[in-house]
Amino acid sequence: MHTKVNIKDAVGMILSHDVTEIIPGERKGPAFRKGHKVRQSDLCHLQRLGKRHLYVLDIQEGWLHEDEAVVTLAQAFCGPGVHWSGEPVEGKLRLLAAHEGVFRVDVDALKRVNMLGWVMCASRHTHMRVHKGEVVAATRAIPLVIERSVVDEAAEIGKKQNGLFAVNRLKRTKVGIIVTGNEVFSGLIEDRFEAVLRPKIAAIGSTVEEVIHAPDDPDYIEREITRFIDNGIDLILTTGGMSVDPDDVTRNAVTQAGATDVTYGAAVLPGAMFMIAYIGSIPVMGIPACGIYHEATLLDLLLPRVLAGERIGREEIAALGHGGLCLDCPECRYPICPFGKGGI
């Protein structure tokens, strides 16, 4: 596939090798990289480098140059909320988030693409929150010239899944918080949950509409849940009352209020006594006491996914056991850490 040609005949052809330039005392490196398409304006520079002949690619039918191949791959891998732009650089393209949201990866399809061997695609972890313009993945053809059939096979995997990647928009949600516990309700101890939860809700673009304190009385808690829903609250957070003590009745109150799909307990630390349930389409999330003492808990892993429209149940929470152990670092750097990154 490599052909030796006179540089005057090389215009429009593609270099099969780097052309090195040495400037004494300044630099040594490629003046032209392999894959470069030779232009008329390049000839004088090449002659100054002492080049009279070049090795160029003779791309036969059924084969693709890496730049053409990677455009095909990028188009097939981008799903809703993901796009690519610009020109390939050494056969590589970056895929970008088109808007803020939760990044989703079809992990199995991505693995099947990478099993083909002559193409590659690497991404960020699935379920991560991303912002508009952030790089979420990158892809390339590995050889300079690649068989079209391999590229087509990889692209077909992406197309069948409507893309390997998507970014689901976050819903701007009205949140109601119910802080349970006789001690807080009676004023014997100060509530510490509200100060923790308000910044988390604001940071994700939603608003706390109301915060109320409730005793350990399931009927009282049930009435407040119903009132929140009647007043247009989209997401209810309950705090306290999540353990197994007899006076921890919050879960019973949520069930009394009509909740279905109640999932209690999680293979995540901190957050083992977390609860999520649904009253119709309204998520109710029960946050155990660890939410006060830890910077990042299961709530931080699930809140963006819930606001992106995902319905969370036992299967989704069970998958978080892999990677669901917080290391309690002296200085929390979440989300730039392994916590929650293993679940698919």
C-alpha positions as CSV (number, residue, x, y, z in Angstrom):
1,M,0.0,0.0,0.0
2,H,3.1,2.3,0.2
3,T,4.1,3.9,-3.1
4,K,7.2,6.0,-3.8
5,V,6.5,9.1,-5.9
6,N,8.2,12.3,-6.9
7,I,7.1,15.1,-4.6
8,K,5.7,17.0,-7.6
9,D,3.3,14.2,-8.2
10,A,2.4,13.8,-4.6
11,V,-0.1,16.7,-4.3
12,G,-3.4,15.3,-3.1
13,M,-1.8,12.1,-1.9
14,I,-1.5,10.9,1.8
15,L,1.8,10.5,3.5
16,S,2.5,7.0,4.8
17,H,5.2,8.2,7.2
18,D,6.3,11.2,9.3
19,V,8.6,13.7,7.6
20,T,11.1,14.9,10.2
21,E,12.5,18.4,10.5
22,I,15.7,19.2,12.4
23,I,16.5,22.8,13.4
24,P,19.8,22.8,15.2
25,G,19.5,24.1,18.8
26,E,15.8,24.5,18.5
27,R,13.8,21.4,17.7
28,K,13.6,18.0,16.1
29,G,10.2,16.6,15.2
30,P,7.7,16.0,12.5
31,A,7.2,18.7,10.0
32,F,4.5,16.6,8.4
33,R,2.8,13.6,10.1
34,K,1.7,10.4,8.5
35,G,-1.8,10.7,7.2
36,H,-1.2,14.3,6.0
37,K,-2.6,15.1,2.6
38,V,0.1,16.8,0.6
39,R,-0.8,20.3,-0.7
40,Q,0.8,22.4,-3.4
41,S,1.9,24.8,-0.7
42,D,3.9,22.1,1.0
43,L,6.3,21.4,-1.9
44,C,8.7,24.2,-1.1
45,H,9.0,23.1,2.5
46,L,9.5,19.5,1.5
47,Q,12.3,20.5,-0.9
48,R,14.0,22.5,1.8
49,L,14.0,19.4,3.9
50,G,15.8,17.6,1.1
51,K,12.9,15.5,0.0
52,R,12.7,14.6,-3.7
53,H,10.5,11.6,-3.2
54,L,7.8,10.6,-0.8
55,Y,6.1,7.4,0.3
56,V,2.4,7.8,-0.1
57,L,-0.6,5.6,0.6
58,D,-2.2,3.7,-2.2
59,I,-5.6,3.1,-0.7
60,Q,-7.3,0.2,-2.4
61,E,-11.0,-0.4,-2.8
62,G,-12.5,-1.8,0.4
63,W,-10.1,0.1,2.6
64,L,-10.4,3.5,4.4
65,H,-8.0,6.1,5.6
66,E,-8.1,6.5,9.4
67,D,-9.7,10.0,9.2
68,E,-12.5,8.8,7.0
69,A,-13.0,5.8,9.2
70,V,-13.2,7.7,12.5
71,V,-15.9,10.0,11.1
72,T,-18.0,7.0,10.3
73,L,-17.4,5.6,13.8
74,A,-18.3,8.9,15.6
75,Q,-21.5,9.3,13.7
76,A,-22.6,5.8,14.7
77,F,-21.6,6.1,18.3
78,C,-23.3,9.4,19.1
79,G,-26.8,9.0,20.6
80,P,-29.2,11.7,21.9
81,G,-27.3,14.5,23.6
82,V,-23.9,13.6,22.3
83,H,-22.2,15.1,19.2
84,W,-18.8,15.5,17.6
85,S,-17.2,18.4,15.8
86,G,-14.0,19.5,14.1
87,E,-11.6,17.6,12.0
88,P,-9.9,14.3,13.0
89,V,-6.5,14.6,14.5
90,E,-4.3,11.6,13.7
91,G,-7.4,9.5,13.2
92,K,-9.0,10.5,16.5
93,L,-12.3,12.4,17.3
94,R,-13.7,13.4,20.6
95,L,-17.4,13.1,21.4
96,L,-18.9,15.9,23.4
97,A,-22.0,16.5,25.6
98,A,-24.5,18.6,23.8
99,H,-26.1,19.7,27.0
100,E,-26.0,19.2,30.8
101,G,-27.3,15.9,32.0
102,V,-26.5,12.4,33.0
103,F,-24.1,10.5,30.8
104,R,-25.2,7.0,29.8
105,V,-23.1,4.3,28.2
106,D,-24.2,1.1,26.6
107,V,-21.4,-0.8,28.3
108,D,-22.0,-4.1,26.6
109,A,-22.1,-2.6,23.1
110,L,-19.0,-0.6,23.8
111,K,-17.2,-3.8,24.8
112,R,-18.3,-5.5,21.6
113,V,-16.9,-2.6,19.5
114,N,-13.6,-2.8,21.3
115,M,-13.5,-6.6,20.8
116,L,-13.2,-6.0,17.1
117,G,-9.5,-5.1,17.6
118,W,-8.8,-2.5,14.8
119,V,-11.0,0.3,16.1
120,M,-11.3,1.6,19.7
121,C,-13.5,3.8,21.7
122,A,-12.9,5.0,25.3
123,S,-15.5,6.8,27.5
124,R,-16.1,8.3,30.9
125,H,-18.0,6.2,33.4
126,T,-21.7,5.7,32.8
127,H,-24.2,7.6,35.0
128,M,-21.8,10.5,35.5
129,R,-23.2,14.0,35.6
130,V,-21.7,16.1,32.7
131,H,-21.9,19.6,31.5
132,K,-22.4,21.0,28.0
133,G,-19.2,20.8,25.9
134,E,-17.4,18.3,28.1
135,V,-15.6,15.4,26.5
136,V,-17.4,12.2,27.2
137,A,-15.7,9.8,24.9
138,A,-13.1,9.5,22.1
139,T,-12.7,7.1,19.2
140,R,-10.3,6.2,16.5
141,A,-9.2,3.7,13.9
142,I,-6.0,2.1,15.1
143,P,-4.1,1.5,11.8
144,L,-3.5,4.3,9.3
145,V,-5.5,2.3,6.7
146,I,-8.3,0.0,7.8
147,E,-10.6,-2.4,6.1
148,R,-14.0,-0.9,5.5
149,S,-15.8,-4.0,6.7
150,V,-14.4,-3.6,10.2
151,V,-15.5,0.0,10.4
152,D,-18.9,-0.9,9.1
153,E,-19.3,-3.7,11.7
154,A,-18.4,-1.3,14.5
155,A,-20.7,1.4,13.2
156,E,-23.6,-1.2,12.9
157,I,-23.2,-2.0,16.6
158,G,-23.7,1.7,17.4
159,K,-26.6,2.2,15.1
160,K,-28.5,-0.8,16.4
161,Q,-28.3,0.7,19.9
162,N,-29.2,4.3,18.7
163,G,-25.6,5.2,19.6
164,L,-23.3,3.9,22.3
165,F,-23.7,7.1,24.3
166,A,-26.4,9.5,25.4
167,V,-26.8,12.4,27.7
168,N,-30.2,12.6,29.4
169,R,-31.3,16.1,30.4
170,L,-31.9,16.9,34.1
171,K,-35.4,17.9,35.1
172,R,-35.7,21.1,37.0
173,T,-37.6,19.7,40.0
174,K,-39.6,21.1,42.9
175,V,-38.3,19.3,46.0
176,G,-40.0,18.9,49.4
177,I,-38.1,17.8,52.5
178,I,-39.6,16.1,55.5
179,V,-37.2,15.9,58.5
180,T,-38.6,13.2,60.8
181,G,-37.8,12.6,64.5
182,N,-39.4,13.5,67.8
183,E,-36.3,15.2,69.0
184,V,-36.1,17.6,66.1
185,F,-39.9,18.1,66.0
186,S,-39.9,19.1,69.6
187,G,-36.9,21.3,69.3
188,L,-34.7,19.3,71.7
189,I,-32.0,19.0,69.0
190,E,-31.3,21.1,66.0
191,D,-32.0,19.8,62.5
192,R,-28.8,19.4,60.5
193,F,-30.2,17.8,57.4
194,E,-31.6,20.9,55.8
195,A,-28.2,22.6,55.7
196,V,-26.8,19.5,53.9
197,L,-29.6,18.9,51.4
198,R,-30.3,22.5,50.2
199,P,-26.8,23.0,48.6
200,K,-27.0,19.5,46.9
201,I,-30.4,20.4,45.4
202,A,-29.3,23.8,44.3
203,A,-26.1,22.5,42.7
204,I,-28.1,20.2,40.5
205,G,-30.4,22.9,39.3
206,S,-33.6,22.2,41.3
207,T,-35.3,24.1,44.1
208,V,-36.4,23.3,47.7
209,E,-40.0,24.4,47.9
210,E,-40.7,23.5,51.5
211,V,-39.0,21.9,54.5
212,I,-41.2,20.6,57.4
213,H,-40.4,18.8,60.6
214,A,-42.5,15.8,61.6
215,P,-42.7,13.6,64.7
216,D,-42.2,9.8,64.6
217,D,-45.9,9.4,63.7
218,P,-46.7,7.6,60.5
219,D,-50.1,9.3,60.1
220,Y,-48.5,12.7,60.5
221,I,-45.8,12.0,58.0
222,E,-48.4,10.4,55.5
223,R,-50.5,13.6,55.6
224,E,-47.4,15.8,54.8
225,I,-46.4,13.6,52.0
226,T,-49.9,13.8,50.5
227,R,-50.0,17.6,51.0
228,F,-46.6,17.9,49.2
229,I,-47.9,16.0,46.2
230,D,-51.2,17.9,46.1
231,N,-49.1,21.2,46.1
232,G,-47.1,20.1,43.0
233,I,-43.9,18.8,44.6
234,D,-42.0,16.6,42.1
235,L,-39.6,14.9,44.5
236,I,-39.8,14.2,48.2
237,L,-36.8,13.6,50.4
238,T,-37.4,12.2,53.9
239,T,-34.7,12.2,56.5
240,G,-34.3,10.1,59.6
241,G,-36.4,7.1,60.6
242,M,-34.6,4.8,58.3
243,S,-33.0,2.3,60.7
244,V,-34.6,-0.8,62.3
245,D,-35.5,0.8,65.7
246,P,-39.2,0.4,66.6
247,D,-39.8,4.2,66.6
248,D,-38.3,4.6,63.1
249,V,-41.6,4.7,61.2
250,T,-40.8,6.8,58.1
251,R,-40.8,3.8,55.7
252,N,-44.3,2.7,57.1
253,A,-45.6,6.2,56.5
254,V,-44.4,6.3,52.9
255,T,-46.1,3.0,52.3
256,Q,-49.3,4.3,53.9
257,A,-49.2,7.3,51.5
258,G,-49.5,4.9,48.6
259,A,-46.0,4.2,47.7
260,T,-45.2,1.2,45.4
261,D,-41.9,-0.3,44.2
262,V,-40.4,0.4,47.6
263,T,-36.7,-0.5,47.7
264,Y,-35.0,-0.4,51.1
265,G,-31.4,-1.3,51.8
266,A,-28.5,-0.9,49.5
267,A,-25.0,-2.4,48.9
268,V,-23.4,1.0,49.2
269,L,-21.5,2.5,52.1
270,P,-22.4,5.1,53.2
271,G,-26.1,4.6,52.4
272,A,-26.9,1.0,53.4
273,M,-30.3,2.0,54.9
274,F,-31.3,4.2,52.0
275,M,-34.9,3.9,50.6
276,I,-36.5,4.8,47.3
277,A,-40.1,4.4,46.5
278,Y,-42.7,5.9,44.1
279,I,-46.1,7.3,44.6
280,G,-47.4,7.3,41.1
281,S,-44.6,9.1,39.2
282,I,-43.3,11.0,42.3
283,P,-40.0,9.6,43.7
284,V,-39.7,9.5,47.5
285,M,-36.1,9.1,48.7
286,G,-35.4,8.1,52.4
287,I,-32.0,9.3,53.6
288,P,-30.4,7.7,56.6
289,A,-28.3,9.5,59.2
290,C,-25.1,9.0,57.2
291,G,-26.3,11.8,55.0
292,I,-25.3,14.3,57.7
293,Y,-21.8,12.9,58.4
294,H,-20.5,12.1,54.9
295,E,-19.8,14.4,52.0
296,A,-20.9,11.8,49.4
297,T,-23.4,9.0,49.9
298,L,-25.8,6.9,47.9
299,L,-28.0,10.0,47.5
300,D,-25.3,11.7,45.5
301,L,-25.1,8.7,43.1
302,L,-28.8,8.4,42.6
303,L,-30.1,12.0,42.7
304,P,-28.9,13.0,39.2
305,R,-30.2,9.7,37.7
306,V,-33.6,10.3,39.2
307,L,-33.7,13.9,37.9
308,A,-32.7,12.6,34.5
309,G,-35.9,10.5,34.4
310,E,-34.5,7.1,35.4
311,R,-36.7,4.9,37.5
312,I,-34.5,3.3,40.2
313,G,-35.3,-0.1,41.7
314,R,-33.5,-3.0,43.3
315,E,-31.6,-4.0,40.2
316,E,-30.1,-0.5,39.7
317,I,-29.1,-0.2,43.3
318,A,-27.7,-3.7,43.5
319,A,-25.4,-2.9,40.6
320,L,-23.8,-0.2,42.6
321,G,-22.3,-2.7,45.1
322,H,-19.3,-2.9,42.7
323,G,-17.6,0.5,43.4
324,G,-20.0,1.4,46.1
325,L,-17.5,1.6,49.0
326,C,-16.5,5.1,50.0
327,L,-12.9,5.3,51.2
328,D,-13.6,8.1,53.7
329,C,-10.7,10.1,52.4
330,P,-9.6,12.9,54.8
331,E,-10.5,15.4,52.0
332,C,-13.5,14.3,50.0
333,R,-12.9,14.8,46.2
334,Y,-16.1,13.3,45.0
335,P,-17.0,12.9,42.1
336,I,-13.3,12.7,41.2
337,C,-12.8,9.4,42.9
338,P,-13.9,5.7,42.4
339,F,-17.0,5.9,44.6
340,G,-20.0,4.7,42.6
341,K,-18.1,4.2,39.4
342,G,-18.3,0.4,39.2
343,G,-22.1,-0.1,38.7
344,I,-23.5,-0.4,35.3
